[in-house]
Amino acid sequence: MIDVARAANVTPQTVSRAIRNAPEVSEETRERILRIARELNYVKNNTASSLRGGNGKLIGVVYDNLMNVYYSITVDYLQRELRRRGYSLLAISLPAFKFGRETYEFALSHNVDGIISFLEPDGEIASLIKDYGVPVLLFGRRTEESNIDCIYTDDEAGGRYAAEKLIAVGCKRFCYLTESLNIACAFDRYNGFTKALERQGFSAPVVLDADPSTLEARLKELFASSDAPDGVFCFNDMLAFTIQHYLANNKIPPVKVVGYDNIQQEIHIPNRLTTIGTDKMRMAERAAEIIVARVEGGGAGSVSERQGVFLVEGETA
C-alpha cells in the first residue's frame, strides 16, 4: 500500500479509502490509484482489514478426513451458501477425534468469525465459546451443550430404514461397521438399527470397528466364521465402498450392504449403492443461515435441528 501511495503521490490512508470505495475520495483519484495498484500487482490484505474492521466475514469449517468424499461435497455446498451471504470459508482438516481446545484455538488463530465443525465438541468448548465469543455450529452431529448450535440427520431413523431394508431382502445375520460408538451419530444409527432388528426377532448386530489399521484383519476373521453376516450396515458410504471392495477381492458370496450419506447423488458412481440419504443442500443452507445469524446478531438459546432421512434404493441390497 505504501508503494502504491508513493507512485500515486498520495498518503497510504488515501489508497486505503480508494480501495474501500470510500466517498471522500474523488472518482478521478480513485481510478488513478486503482490503475497504479493493478500495475504494481497490489492485492488487498483481507486479514489486516478484518483486524481493523472487526469482522473478516470468514467461517472456519473443521473436519478430520480429506479422503471422505462426503466432506468435500458438503463443504462445497457450505461454501456456496456462505458466499451468498458475503462470507468466505476456510477449510481446516485436522487428524482429531474430537473438537477440542487445540482445534478451536487453531481456527481462532486464522481470524475466523465463526466455526462449523463436523467433529463433536469435548467438554471444554462451551466455556471457550464464552471466553472468546466465536460461535460454533455442529454439522451432522447433535450436542446437549447449551451454547453450541447443531444441525444433524435423524440417525435413528436411518438405522431403522437400513435394518428394514436388509430384512426385506432376506438377510438373517447382521453387522454394523462403524467408527467409535462414542460418537453420538454412530451410536444413534446403531441404536435405530438394533431396535429394528430386535423388533423383528433378530439378534443384535456384530459391531465392527472401522479402524483402518486393523479393519482388513477383522473382516477376514468375521467372514471366515460359521455365522458370518449376510447383511452389513455401514456408518457411511466410504465404509460401504471399502467392504464391497473387500468382498469382491476375496470372492466372498453375496453380502447385502447399506451405506449412509448418499454421496452418489453428487458423484456418479457405477453399481449404485443402497444407502441412507438426506437433503445435504438444505442442511448446508440452514447451517449457513444459523452461523451467520449468530456471528452478526448473537441471539439467545442454542439452535438444534434434526433433518429427515430416506432410503435410497441401489444394487447392493
Buried (B, 14 or more C-beta within 10 A) or exposed (E): BEBBBBBBEBEEEBBBBBBEEEEEBEEEBBEBBBEBBEEBEBEEEBEEBBEEEEEBBBBBBBBBBEEBBBBBBBBBBBBBBBEEBEBBBBBBBBEBEBBBEEBBEBBBEEBBBBBBBBBBBBEBBBEBBEEEEBBBBBBBBBBEBEBBBBBBBBBBBBBBBBBBBBBEEEBEBBBBBBBEBEBBBBBBBBBBBBBBBEEEEBEEBBBBEBEEEEBEEBBEEBBEEEEBBBBBBBBBBBBBBBBBEBBEEEEBEEBBBBBBBBBBBBEEEEEEBBBBBBBBBBBBBBBBBBBBBBBBEEEEEBBBEBBEBBBBEBEBB
